[in-house]
Amino acid sequence: MIEQVLGEYGLDDTEIGMDTRFGRDLELESIDLVTLAGLLEDRYGRLVNFAEFVASMELEEIIELSVGRLVEYVCLCLKAAGRD
C-alpha cells in the first residue's frame, strides 16, 4: 500500500523497511497519509482505524512515524479482531 502511494510520485522503487519514516524518509505529506488511511480501510475495513491511531499521537510522534510502528498497530488491530 505504501508503494502504491509512492507510485503516484514515481517513487515506487524506493526501498522501504520497518525503520523507514513516512515524513522524514519518504517525504509523505498529510494528504498522502489520508490516501494510505483509505487504502488500509479498503483492505481491512473498520478493523484498522488509522485516523484514530494518528489522533492518539503527539505532533512529533506523527512526524517520526515509522513503517514498523504502523505495522505493529495493524497487527494489534487484526489480532484484537481475531484475524491474525
JOJOTA-V483158 format. One record per backbone hydrogen bond with DSSP energy under -0.5 kcal/mol. CO is the residue of the C=O (numbers start at 1). NH is the residue of the N-H. E is the energy in kcal/mol with one decimal. If there is no record, write none. Layout:
co->CO nh->NH e->E
co->CO nh->NH e->E
This chain:
co->1 nh->5 e->-1.9
co->2 nh->6 e->-2.7
co->3 nh->7 e->-2.2
co->4 nh->8 e->-0.7
co->5 nh->8 e->-1.0
co->6 nh->9 e->-2.0
co->6 nh->11 e->-2.2
co->7 nh->10 e->-1.2
co->11 nh->14 e->-2.0
co->17 nh->20 e->-1.2
co->18 nh->68 e->-2.8
co->20 nh->67 e->-2.7
co->21 nh->25 e->-0.9
co->21 nh->26 e->-1.9
co->22 nh->28 e->-2.7
co->23 nh->27 e->-0.8
co->29 nh->32 e->-0.7
co->29 nh->33 e->-1.6
co->30 nh->34 e->-1.8
co->31 nh->35 e->-2.0
co->32 nh->36 e->-2.4
co->33 nh->37 e->-2.5
co->34 nh->38 e->-2.1
co->35 nh->39 e->-2.1
co->36 nh->40 e->-2.5
co->37 nh->41 e->-2.3
co->38 nh->42 e->-2.5
co->39 nh->43 e->-1.9
co->40 nh->44 e->-3.2
co->41 nh->45 e->-2.3
co->44 nh->47 e->-1.4
co->45 nh->48 e->-0.8
co->47 nh->49 e->-0.6
co->48 nh->50 e->-1.0
co->49 nh->53 e->-2.0
co->50 nh->54 e->-2.7
co->51 nh->55 e->-2.3
co->52 nh->56 e->-1.1
co->54 nh->57 e->-1.9
co->58 nh->62 e->-1.9
co->59 nh->63 e->-2.4
co->60 nh->64 e->-1.9
co->62 nh->65 e->-1.2
co->63 nh->23 e->-0.5
co->63 nh->24 e->-0.7
co->65 nh->22 e->-2.4
co->66 nh->70 e->-1.8
co->67 nh->71 e->-2.8
co->68 nh->72 e->-2.5
co->69 nh->73 e->-2.0
co->70 nh->74 e->-2.7
co->71 nh->75 e->-2.7
co->72 nh->76 e->-2.4
co->73 nh->77 e->-2.5
co->74 nh->78 e->-2.6
co->75 nh->79 e->-2.6
co->76 nh->80 e->-2.5
co->77 nh->81 e->-1.4
co->78 nh->83 e->-3.8
co->79 nh->82 e->-1.5
